[in-house]
Amino acid sequence: MILDPHGPTIDNFLDKILCLPQSYQEQLWPRVLYVDLSGSDGWVVPFPLYYRLGNETLYEISQRYLDIVRKADPYLQTASVEGFNALWRIGTYTGWSWPL
């Protein structure tokens, strides 16, 4: 999953796939699903990752996704540099500032 509020990340991601040999591309393309959340086509796609349940604080809302990642990959907590600590810091501040 790539969250890309400005757009260049998806361009780089797609370019990397296009630079791979055809045999790899054939394996990867079926796994790529692009969802344009901007509403540029006249439709707004709901993105329920950050939503409010009752009187939750923004911090509690931001932790919901991070809790799922932590449970899905317990080994992420053993990686000191690029592990859960780095993800937690980015994910907390990103989710905390998400407009509700």
Biopython code that builds the backbone (N, CA, C, O; Angstrom):
import numpy as np
from Bio.PDB.StructureBuilder import StructureBuilder

atoms = [
    (1, "MET", "N", (0.851, -1.165, 0.000)),
    (1, "MET", "CA", (0.000, 0.000, 0.000)),
    (1, "MET", "C", (0.898, 1.230, 0.000)),
    (1, "MET", "O", (1.837, 1.335, 0.790)),
    (2, "ILE", "N", (0.598, 2.136, -0.881)),
    (2, "ILE", "CA", (1.333, 3.397, -0.956)),
    (2, "ILE", "C", (0.338, 4.525, -0.720)),
    (2, "ILE", "O", (-0.656, 4.638, -1.436)),
    (3, "LEU", "N", (0.599, 5.352, 0.272)),
    (3, "LEU", "CA", (-0.183, 6.568, 0.481)),
    (3, "LEU", "C", (0.632, 7.708, -0.106)),
    (3, "LEU", "O", (1.724, 8.005, 0.378)),
    (4, "ASP", "N", (0.119, 8.336, -1.124)),
    (4, "ASP", "CA", (0.885, 9.334, -1.852)),
    (4, "ASP", "C", (0.031, 10.583, -2.057)),
    (4, "ASP", "O", (-0.630, 10.715, -3.087)),
    (5, "PRO", "N", (0.038, 11.498, -1.090)),
    (5, "PRO", "CA", (-0.847, 12.656, -1.207)),
    (5, "PRO", "C", (-0.463, 13.646, -2.302)),
    (5, "PRO", "O", (-1.295, 14.459, -2.705)),
    (6, "HIS", "N", (0.764, 13.600, -2.791)),
    (6, "HIS", "CA", (1.203, 14.586, -3.788)),
    (6, "HIS", "C", (1.380, 14.017, -5.185)),
    (6, "HIS", "O", (1.312, 14.777, -6.151)),
    (7, "GLY", "N", (1.604, 12.711, -5.343)),
    (7, "GLY", "CA", (1.631, 12.103, -6.659)),
    (7, "GLY", "C", (2.938, 11.546, -7.174)),
    (7, "GLY", "O", (2.880, 10.604, -7.965)),
    (8, "PRO", "N", (4.122, 12.034, -6.803)),
    (8, "PRO", "CA", (5.331, 11.533, -7.455)),
    (8, "PRO", "C", (5.696, 10.101, -7.066)),
    (8, "PRO", "O", (6.388, 9.425, -7.828)),
    (9, "THR", "N", (5.263, 9.631, -5.930)),
    (9, "THR", "CA", (5.624, 8.276, -5.515)),
    (9, "THR", "C", (5.025, 7.239, -6.451)),
    (9, "THR", "O", (5.702, 6.282, -6.826)),
    (10, "ILE", "N", (3.770, 7.413, -6.832)),
    (10, "ILE", "CA", (3.153, 6.447, -7.734)),
    (10, "ILE", "C", (3.843, 6.472, -9.096)),
    (10, "ILE", "O", (3.996, 5.427, -9.727)),
    (11, "ASP", "N", (4.253, 7.635, -9.550)),
    (11, "ASP", "CA", (4.976, 7.720, -10.820)),
    (11, "ASP", "C", (6.280, 6.930, -10.748)),
    (11, "ASP", "O", (6.613, 6.192, -11.675)),
    (12, "ASN", "N", (7.014, 7.085, -9.655)),
    (12, "ASN", "CA", (8.274, 6.355, -9.487)),
    (12, "ASN", "C", (8.033, 4.859, -9.368)),
    (12, "ASN", "O", (8.785, 4.066, -9.936)),
    (13, "PHE", "N", (7.004, 4.463, -8.643)),
    (13, "PHE", "CA", (6.674, 3.051, -8.475)),
    (13, "PHE", "C", (6.365, 2.402, -9.831)),
    (13, "PHE", "O", (6.900, 1.342, -10.156)),
    (14, "LEU", "N", (5.504, 3.044, -10.606)),
    (14, "LEU", "CA", (5.140, 2.500, -11.914)),
    (14, "LEU", "C", (6.338, 2.458, -12.856)),
    (14, "LEU", "O", (6.476, 1.521, -13.642)),
    (15, "ASP", "N", (7.201, 3.463, -12.781)),
    (15, "ASP", "CA", (8.411, 3.487, -13.612)),
    (15, "ASP", "C", (9.327, 2.319, -13.272)),
    (15, "ASP", "O", (9.917, 1.708, -14.163)),
    (16, "LYS", "N", (9.446, 2.011, -11.984)),
    (16, "LYS", "CA", (10.303, 0.886, -11.570)),
    (16, "LYS", "C", (9.776, -0.426, -12.129)),
    (16, "LYS", "O", (10.558, -1.273, -12.562)),
    (17, "ILE", "N", (8.461, -0.604, -12.126)),
    (17, "ILE", "CA", (7.895, -1.834, -12.685)),
    (17, "ILE", "C", (8.150, -1.892, -14.192)),
    (17, "ILE", "O", (8.491, -2.948, -14.725)),
    (18, "LEU", "N", (7.985, -0.757, -14.877)),
    (18, "LEU", "CA", (8.198, -0.732, -16.329)),
    (18, "LEU", "C", (9.643, -1.020, -16.721)),
    (18, "LEU", "O", (9.901, -1.476, -17.835)),
    (19, "CYS", "N", (10.586, -0.761, -15.820)),
    (19, "CYS", "CA", (12.004, -1.006, -16.112)),
    (19, "CYS", "C", (12.397, -2.472, -15.913)),
    (19, "CYS", "O", (13.496, -2.872, -16.296)),
    (20, "LEU", "N", (11.517, -3.270, -15.324)),
    (20, "LEU", "CA", (11.811, -4.683, -15.094)),
    (20, "LEU", "C", (11.612, -5.481, -16.381)),
    (20, "LEU", "O", (10.915, -5.034, -17.293)),
    (21, "PRO", "N", (12.225, -6.657, -16.452)),
    (21, "PRO", "CA", (11.987, -7.532, -17.614)),
    (21, "PRO", "C", (10.501, -7.907, -17.721)),
    (21, "PRO", "O", (9.778, -7.914, -16.725)),
    (22, "GLN", "N", (10.072, -8.211, -18.918)),
    (22, "GLN", "CA", (8.667, -8.504, -19.196)),
    (22, "GLN", "C", (8.126, -9.640, -18.327)),
    (22, "GLN", "O", (6.980, -9.588, -17.881)),
    (23, "SER", "N", (8.943, -10.661, -18.086)),
    (23, "SER", "CA", (8.484, -11.804, -17.287)),
    (23, "SER", "C", (8.134, -11.378, -15.860)),
    (23, "SER", "O", (7.172, -11.888, -15.285)),
    (24, "TYR", "N", (8.901, -10.449, -15.281)),
    (24, "TYR", "CA", (8.592, -9.939, -13.944)),
    (24, "TYR", "C", (7.343, -9.058, -13.968)),
    (24, "TYR", "O", (6.499, -9.116, -13.073)),
    (25, "GLN", "N", (7.253, -8.243, -15.017)),
    (25, "GLN", "CA", (6.083, -7.370, -15.126)),
    (25, "GLN", "C", (4.790, -8.174, -15.181)),
    (25, "GLN", "O", (3.795, -7.793, -14.565)),
    (26, "GLU", "N", (4.800, -9.270, -15.905)),
    (26, "GLU", "CA", (3.606, -10.101, -16.022)),
    (26, "GLU", "C", (3.174, -10.657, -14.672)),
    (26, "GLU", "O", (1.986, -10.888, -14.447)),
    (27, "GLN", "N", (4.122, -10.872, -13.782)),
    (27, "GLN", "CA", (3.798, -11.356, -12.440)),
    (27, "GLN", "C", (3.307, -10.231, -11.531)),
    (27, "GLN", "O", (2.467, -10.452, -10.659)),
    (28, "LEU", "N", (3.833, -9.027, -11.738)),
    (28, "LEU", "CA", (3.520, -7.919, -10.833)),
    (28, "LEU", "C", (2.233, -7.172, -11.166)),
    (28, "LEU", "O", (1.492, -6.795, -10.259)),
    (29, "TRP", "N", (1.954, -6.950, -12.453)),
    (29, "TRP", "CA", (0.811, -6.114, -12.824)),
    (29, "TRP", "C", (-0.515, -6.597, -12.247)),
    (29, "TRP", "O", (-1.321, -5.758, -11.845)),
    (30, "PRO", "N", (-0.788, -7.894, -12.184)),
    (30, "PRO", "CA", (-2.059, -8.321, -11.594)),
    (30, "PRO", "C", (-2.197, -7.957, -10.107)),
    (30, "PRO", "O", (-3.306, -7.928, -9.573)),
    (31, "ARG", "N", (-1.073, -7.683, -9.446)),
    (31, "ARG", "CA", (-1.103, -7.351, -8.023)),
    (31, "ARG", "C", (-1.218, -5.853, -7.762)),
    (31, "ARG", "O", (-1.369, -5.441, -6.611)),
    (32, "VAL", "N", (-1.152, -5.038, -8.800)),
    (32, "VAL", "CA", (-1.205, -3.585, -8.650)),
    (32, "VAL", "C", (-2.641, -3.114, -8.829)),
    (32, "VAL", "O", (-3.285, -3.413, -9.834)),
    (33, "LEU", "N", (-3.126, -2.387, -7.859)),
    (33, "LEU", "CA", (-4.451, -1.782, -7.926)),
    (33, "LEU", "C", (-4.285, -0.310, -7.584)),
    (33, "LEU", "O", (-3.901, 0.037, -6.468)),
    (34, "TYR", "N", (-4.573, 0.539, -8.537)),
    (34, "TYR", "CA", (-4.446, 1.981, -8.335)),
    (34, "TYR", "C", (-5.824, 2.561, -8.053)),
    (34, "TYR", "O", (-6.760, 2.374, -8.830)),
    (35, "VAL", "N", (-5.936, 3.254, -6.951)),
    (35, "VAL", "CA", (-7.195, 3.898, -6.586)),
    (35, "VAL", "C", (-6.934, 5.390, -6.461)),
    (35, "VAL", "O", (-6.184, 5.821, -5.585)),
    (36, "ASP", "N", (-7.541, 6.166, -7.319)),
    (36, "ASP", "CA", (-7.401, 7.622, -7.284)),
    (36, "ASP", "C", (-8.410, 8.170, -6.282)),
    (36, "ASP", "O", (-9.614, 8.168, -6.535)),
    (37, "LEU", "N", (-7.909, 8.638, -5.142)),
    (37, "LEU", "CA", (-8.782, 9.126, -4.077)),
    (37, "LEU", "C", (-9.062, 10.621, -4.177)),
    (37, "LEU", "O", (-9.702, 11.190, -3.292)),
    (38, "SER", "N", (-8.591, 11.265, -5.245)),
    (38, "SER", "CA", (-8.718, 12.719, -5.339)),
    (38, "SER", "C", (-10.102, 13.173, -5.761)),
    (38, "SER", "O", (-10.453, 14.335, -5.560)),
    (39, "GLY", "N", (-10.891, 12.292, -6.337)),
    (39, "GLY", "CA", (-12.200, 12.697, -6.834)),
    (39, "GLY", "C", (-12.124, 13.408, -8.166)),
    (39, "GLY", "O", (-13.083, 14.073, -8.560)),
    (40, "SER", "N", (-11.006, 13.288, -8.877)),
    (40, "SER", "CA", (-10.829, 14.002, -10.142)),
    (40, "SER", "C", (-11.773, 13.503, -11.239)),
    (40, "SER", "O", (-12.018, 14.215, -12.213)),
    (41, "ASP", "N", (-12.301, 12.296, -11.091)),
    (41, "ASP", "CA", (-13.247, 11.762, -12.070)),
    (41, "ASP", "C", (-14.697, 12.043, -11.694)),
    (41, "ASP", "O", (-15.620, 11.540, -12.334)),
    (42, "GLY", "N", (-14.892, 12.846, -10.656)),
    (42, "GLY", "CA", (-16.245, 13.157, -10.221)),
    (42, "GLY", "C", (-16.776, 12.217, -9.157)),
    (42, "GLY", "O", (-17.899, 12.389, -8.683)),
    (43, "TRP", "N", (-15.981, 11.218, -8.774)),
    (43, "TRP", "CA", (-16.377, 10.273, -7.737)),
    (43, "TRP", "C", (-15.387, 10.357, -6.588)),
    (43, "TRP", "O", (-14.178, 10.437, -6.806)),
    (44, "VAL", "N", (-15.890, 10.340, -5.391)),
    (44, "VAL", "CA", (-15.031, 10.316, -4.214)),
    (44, "VAL", "C", (-15.053, 8.902, -3.661)),
    (44, "VAL", "O", (-16.113, 8.366, -3.339)),
    (45, "VAL", "N", (-13.874, 8.300, -3.553)),
    (45, "VAL", "CA", (-13.753, 6.953, -3.022)),
    (45, "VAL", "C", (-13.484, 7.061, -1.531)),
    (45, "VAL", "O", (-12.499, 7.682, -1.131)),
    (46, "PRO", "N", (-14.333, 6.474, -0.703)),
    (46, "PRO", "CA", (-14.101, 6.568, 0.740)),
    (46, "PRO", "C", (-12.838, 5.806, 1.130)),
    (46, "PRO", "O", (-12.557, 4.737, 0.588)),
    (47, "PHE", "N", (-12.111, 6.339, 2.031)),
    (47, "PHE", "CA", (-10.882, 5.723, 2.515)),
    (47, "PHE", "C", (-10.984, 5.614, 4.029)),
    (47, "PHE", "O", (-10.537, 6.509, 4.747)),
    (48, "PRO", "N", (-11.569, 4.528, 4.518)),
    (48, "PRO", "CA", (-11.907, 4.457, 5.943)),
    (48, "PRO", "C", (-10.754, 4.106, 6.867)),
    (48, "PRO", "O", (-10.980, 3.631, 7.980)),
    (49, "LEU", "N", (-9.530, 4.332, 6.428)),
    (49, "LEU", "CA", (-8.400, 4.022, 7.290)),
    (49, "LEU", "C", (-8.398, 4.931, 8.521)),
    (49, "LEU", "O", (-8.141, 4.480, 9.637)),
    (50, "TYR", "N", (-8.684, 6.192, 8.305)),
    (50, "TYR", "CA", (-8.745, 7.147, 9.405)),
    (50, "TYR", "C", (-10.179, 7.635, 9.529)),
    (50, "TYR", "O", (-10.648, 8.426, 8.711)),
    (51, "TYR", "N", (-10.849, 7.174, 10.524)),
    (51, "TYR", "CA", (-12.221, 7.590, 10.778)),
    (51, "TYR", "C", (-12.404, 7.688, 12.278)),
    (51, "TYR", "O", (-11.628, 7.111, 13.039)),
    (52, "ARG", "N", (-13.391, 8.391, 12.694)),
    (52, "ARG", "CA", (-13.620, 8.624, 14.116)),
    (52, "ARG", "C", (-14.728, 7.707, 14.615)),
    (52, "ARG", "O", (-15.802, 7.628, 14.017)),
    (53, "LEU", "N", (-14.457, 7.020, 15.709)),
    (53, "LEU", "CA", (-15.451, 6.206, 16.386)),
    (53, "LEU", "C", (-15.741, 6.856, 17.731)),
    (53, "LEU", "O", (-14.960, 6.710, 18.671)),
    (54, "GLY", "N", (-16.825, 7.552, 17.828)),
    (54, "GLY", "CA", (-17.151, 8.200, 19.096)),
    (54, "GLY", "C", (-16.268, 9.396, 19.368)),
    (54, "GLY", "O", (-16.114, 10.276, 18.521)),
    (55, "ASN", "N", (-15.690, 9.423, 20.552)),
    (55, "ASN", "CA", (-14.873, 10.573, 20.994)),
    (55, "ASN", "C", (-13.388, 10.241, 21.019)),
    (55, "ASN", "O", (-12.681, 10.651, 21.940)),
    (56, "GLU", "N", (-12.913, 9.516, 20.037)),
    (56, "GLU", "CA", (-11.495, 9.170, 19.979)),
    (56, "GLU", "C", (-10.645, 10.415, 19.743)),
    (56, "GLU", "O", (-11.061, 11.361, 19.074)),
    (57, "THR", "N", (-9.458, 10.387, 20.304)),
    (57, "THR", "CA", (-8.504, 11.455, 20.022)),
    (57, "THR", "C", (-7.861, 11.176, 18.669)),
    (57, "THR", "O", (-7.952, 10.063, 18.152)),
    (58, "LEU", "N", (-7.213, 12.183, 18.098)),
    (58, "LEU", "CA", (-6.512, 11.991, 16.829)),
    (58, "LEU", "C", (-5.385, 10.977, 16.980)),
    (58, "LEU", "O", (-5.087, 10.227, 16.051)),
    (59, "TYR", "N", (-4.762, 10.959, 18.152)),
    (59, "TYR", "CA", (-3.700, 9.982, 18.408)),
    (59, "TYR", "C", (-4.259, 8.559, 18.350)),
    (59, "TYR", "O", (-3.649, 7.686, 17.733)),
    (60, "GLU", "N", (-5.378, 8.320, 18.968)),
    (60, "GLU", "CA", (-5.986, 6.987, 18.954)),
    (60, "GLU", "C", (-6.351, 6.557, 17.533)),
    (60, "GLU", "O", (-6.168, 5.398, 17.161)),
    (61, "ILE", "N", (-6.859, 7.484, 16.756)),
    (61, "ILE", "CA", (-7.199, 7.187, 15.369)),
    (61, "ILE", "C", (-5.946, 6.827, 14.574)),
    (61, "ILE", "O", (-5.968, 5.898, 13.767)),
    (62, "SER", "N", (-4.860, 7.558, 14.799)),
    (62, "SER", "CA", (-3.623, 7.308, 14.049)),
    (62, "SER", "C", (-3.012, 5.957, 14.392)),
    (62, "SER", "O", (-2.281, 5.393, 13.578)),
    (63, "GLN", "N", (-3.291, 5.430, 15.568)),
    (63, "GLN", "CA", (-2.695, 4.160, 15.993)),
    (63, "GLN", "C", (-3.404, 2.945, 15.419)),
    (63, "GLN", "O", (-2.849, 1.847, 15.436)),
    (64, "ARG", "N", (-4.593, 3.114, 14.924)),
    (64, "ARG", "CA", (-5.374, 1.980, 14.421)),
    (64, "ARG", "C", (-4.634, 1.231, 13.309)),
    (64, "ARG", "O", (-4.504, 0.008, 13.372)),
    (65, "TYR", "N", (-4.157, 1.938, 12.312)),
    (65, "TYR", "CA", (-3.425, 1.293, 11.210)),
    (65, "TYR", "C", (-2.110, 0.702, 11.710)),
    (65, "TYR", "O", (-1.737, -0.402, 11.313)),
    (66, "LEU", "N", (-1.415, 1.417, 12.565)),
    (66, "LEU", "CA", (-0.127, 0.939, 13.063)),
    (66, "LEU", "C", (-0.285, -0.332, 13.885)),
    (66, "LEU", "O", (0.591, -1.196, 13.853)),
    (67, "ASP", "N", (-1.375, -0.461, 14.615)),
    (67, "ASP", "CA", (-1.635, -1.687, 15.371)),
    (67, "ASP", "C", (-1.798, -2.881, 14.438)),
    (67, "ASP", "O", (-1.331, -3.979, 14.741)),
    (68, "ILE", "N", (-2.459, -2.665, 13.306)),
    (68, "ILE", "CA", (-2.638, -3.749, 12.339)),
    (68, "ILE", "C", (-1.294, -4.163, 11.746)),
    (68, "ILE", "O", (-1.016, -5.354, 11.605)),
    (69, "VAL", "N", (-0.465, -3.186, 11.401)),
    (69, "VAL", "CA", (0.855, -3.500, 10.838)),
    (69, "VAL", "C", (1.689, -4.257, 11.856)),
    (69, "VAL", "O", (2.356, -5.231, 11.507)),
    (70, "ARG", "N", (1.661, -3.825, 13.101)),
    (70, "ARG", "CA", (2.441, -4.488, 14.156)),
    (70, "ARG", "C", (1.997, -5.942, 14.317)),
    (70, "ARG", "O", (2.833, -6.831, 14.474)),
    (71, "LYS", "N", (0.688, -6.186, 14.278)),
    (71, "LYS", "CA", (0.182, -7.551, 14.432)),
    (71, "LYS", "C", (0.477, -8.404, 13.200)),
    (71, "LYS", "O", (0.721, -9.603, 13.327)),
    (72, "ALA", "N", (0.457, -7.808, 12.022)),
    (72, "ALA", "CA", (0.688, -8.548, 10.788)),
    (72, "ALA", "C", (2.145, -8.969, 10.626)),
    (72, "ALA", "O", (2.422, -10.011, 10.033)),
    (73, "ASP", "N", (3.079, -8.174, 11.143)),
    (73, "ASP", "CA", (4.499, -8.479, 10.991)),
    (73, "ASP", "C", (5.228, -8.252, 12.313)),
    (73, "ASP", "O", (5.796, -7.181, 12.529)),
    (74, "PRO", "N", (5.219, -9.242, 13.194)),
    (74, "PRO", "CA", (5.870, -9.061, 14.494)),
    (74, "PRO", "C", (7.384, -8.860, 14.400)),
    (74, "PRO", "O", (7.983, -8.282, 15.306)),
    (75, "TYR", "N", (8.007, -9.327, 13.324)),
    (75, "TYR", "CA", (9.451, -9.154, 13.176)),
    (75, "TYR", "C", (9.838, -7.714, 12.864)),
    (75, "TYR", "O", (11.010, -7.351, 12.961)),
    (76, "LEU", "N", (8.872, -6.904, 12.495)),
    (76, "LEU", "CA", (9.143, -5.496, 12.223)),
    (76, "LEU", "C", (9.657, -4.786, 13.472)),
    (76, "LEU", "O", (10.382, -3.797, 13.371)),
    (77, "GLN", "N", (9.288, -5.282, 14.630)),
    (77, "GLN", "CA", (9.727, -4.650, 15.881)),
    (77, "GLN", "C", (11.182, -4.953, 16.206)),
    (77, "GLN", "O", (11.778, -4.261, 17.032)),
    (78, "THR", "N", (11.765, -5.961, 15.583)),
    (78, "THR", "CA", (13.168, -6.280, 15.849)),
    (78, "THR", "C", (14.125, -5.515, 14.937)),
    (78, "THR", "O", (15.329, -5.491, 15.192)),
    (79, "ALA", "N", (13.614, -4.900, 13.894)),
    (79, "ALA", "CA", (14.466, -4.101, 12.996)),
    (79, "ALA", "C", (14.618, -2.716, 13.600)),
    (79, "ALA", "O", (13.639, -1.981, 13.731)),
    (80, "SER", "N", (15.836, -2.359, 13.965)),
    (80, "SER", "CA", (16.031, -1.118, 14.728)),
    (80, "SER", "C", (15.975, 0.146, 13.868)),
    (80, "SER", "O", (15.446, 1.160, 14.323)),
    (81, "VAL", "N", (16.494, 0.118, 12.660)),
    (81, "VAL", "CA", (16.579, 1.335, 11.857)),
    (81, "VAL", "C", (15.349, 1.532, 10.984)),
    (81, "VAL", "O", (14.730, 2.595, 11.009)),
    (82, "GLU", "N", (14.999, 0.525, 10.223)),
    (82, "GLU", "CA", (13.868, 0.634, 9.299)),
    (82, "GLU", "C", (12.688, -0.205, 9.776)),
    (82, "GLU", "O", (11.902, -0.691, 8.962)),
    (83, "GLY", "N", (12.565, -0.373, 11.060)),
    (83, "GLY", "CA", (11.518, -1.209, 11.614)),
    (83, "GLY", "C", (10.328, -0.414, 12.114)),
    (83, "GLY", "O", (9.994, 0.655, 11.602)),
    (84, "PHE", "N", (9.700, -0.981, 13.138)),
    (84, "PHE", "CA", (8.453, -0.407, 13.620)),
    (84, "PHE", "C", (8.642, 0.976, 14.240)),
    (84, "PHE", "O", (7.739, 1.809, 14.159)),
    (85, "ASN", "N", (9.784, 1.235, 14.851)),
    (85, "ASN", "CA", (10.002, 2.561, 15.451)),
    (85, "ASN", "C", (9.921, 3.668, 14.409)),
    (85, "ASN", "O", (9.302, 4.706, 14.644)),
    (86, "ALA", "N", (10.543, 3.447, 13.267)),
    (86, "ALA", "CA", (10.489, 4.450, 12.191)),
    (86, "ALA", "C", (9.075, 4.554, 11.630)),
    (86, "ALA", "O", (8.579, 5.652, 11.378)),
    (87, "LEU", "N", (8.435, 3.413, 11.437)),
    (87, "LEU", "CA", (7.065, 3.417, 10.931)),
    (87, "LEU", "C", (6.126, 4.094, 11.918)),
    (87, "LEU", "O", (5.247, 4.856, 11.515)),
    (88, "TRP", "N", (6.302, 3.823, 13.211)),
    (88, "TRP", "CA", (5.435, 4.413, 14.228)),
    (88, "TRP", "C", (5.548, 5.934, 14.204)),
    (88, "TRP", "O", (4.539, 6.638, 14.256)),
    (89, "ARG", "N", (6.763, 6.432, 14.125)),
    (89, "ARG", "CA", (6.958, 7.883, 14.140)),
    (89, "ARG", "C", (6.283, 8.553, 12.940)),
    (89, "ARG", "O", (5.570, 9.544, 13.096)),
    (90, "ILE", "N", (6.511, 8.015, 11.763)),
    (90, "ILE", "CA", (5.905, 8.587, 10.550)),
    (90, "ILE", "C", (4.394, 8.384, 10.557)),
    (90, "ILE", "O", (3.634, 9.313, 10.286)),
    (91, "GLY", "N", (3.964, 7.162, 10.870)),
    (91, "GLY", "CA", (2.540, 6.841, 10.847)),
    (91, "GLY", "C", (1.728, 7.608, 11.864)),
    (91, "GLY", "O", (0.591, 7.992, 11.592)),
    (92, "THR", "N", (2.305, 7.839, 13.045)),
    (92, "THR", "CA", (1.586, 8.584, 14.078)),
    (92, "THR", "C", (1.386, 10.024, 13.656)),
    (92, "THR", "O", (0.272, 10.543, 13.733)),
    (93, "TYR", "N", (2.444, 10.674, 13.211)),
    (93, "TYR", "CA", (2.318, 12.085, 12.846)),
    (93, "TYR", "C", (1.521, 12.286, 11.560)),
    (93, "TYR", "O", (0.822, 13.289, 11.416)),
    (94, "THR", "N", (1.619, 11.343, 10.628)),
    (94, "THR", "CA", (0.815, 11.425, 9.408)),
    (94, "THR", "C", (-0.655, 11.235, 9.721)),
    (94, "THR", "O", (-1.499, 12.016, 9.282)),
    (95, "GLY", "N", (-0.957, 10.192, 10.483)),
    (95, "GLY", "CA", (-2.341, 9.910, 10.836)),
    (95, "GLY", "C", (-2.938, 10.941, 11.754)),
    (95, "GLY", "O", (-4.137, 11.210, 11.688)),
    (96, "TRP", "N", (-2.120, 11.527, 12.614)),
    (96, "TRP", "CA", (-2.583, 12.515, 13.578)),
    (96, "TRP", "C", (-3.028, 13.799, 12.861)),
    (96, "TRP", "O", (-3.961, 14.474, 13.297)),
    (97, "SER", "N", (-2.362, 14.114, 11.780)),
    (97, "SER", "CA", (-2.683, 15.360, 11.077)),
    (97, "SER", "C", (-3.669, 15.146, 9.950)),
    (97, "SER", "O", (-3.991, 16.094, 9.233)),
    (98, "TRP", "N", (-4.168, 13.911, 9.767)),
    (98, "TRP", "CA", (-5.091, 13.619, 8.677)),
    (98, "TRP", "C", (-6.379, 14.393, 8.898)),
    (98, "TRP", "O", (-6.918, 14.360, 10.004)),
    (99, "PRO", "N", (-6.893, 15.086, 7.894)),
    (99, "PRO", "CA", (-8.119, 15.856, 8.073)),
    (99, "PRO", "C", (-9.332, 14.933, 8.229)),
    (99, "PRO", "O", (-9.521, 14.003, 7.445)),
    (100, "LEU", "N", (-10.136, 15.200, 9.234)),
    (100, "LEU", "CA", (-11.325, 14.387, 9.471)),
    (100, "LEU", "C", (-12.563, 15.130, 9.059)),
    (100, "LEU", "O", (-13.669, 14.604, 9.184)),
]
sb = StructureBuilder()
sb.init_structure("model")
sb.init_model(0)
sb.init_chain("A")
sb.init_seg("    ")
for serial, (resi, resn, name, xyz) in enumerate(atoms, 1):
    if name == "N":
        sb.init_residue(resn, " ", resi, " ")
    sb.init_atom(name, np.array(xyz, "f"), 0.0, 1.0, " ", f" {name:<3s}", serial, name[0])
structure = sb.get_structure()
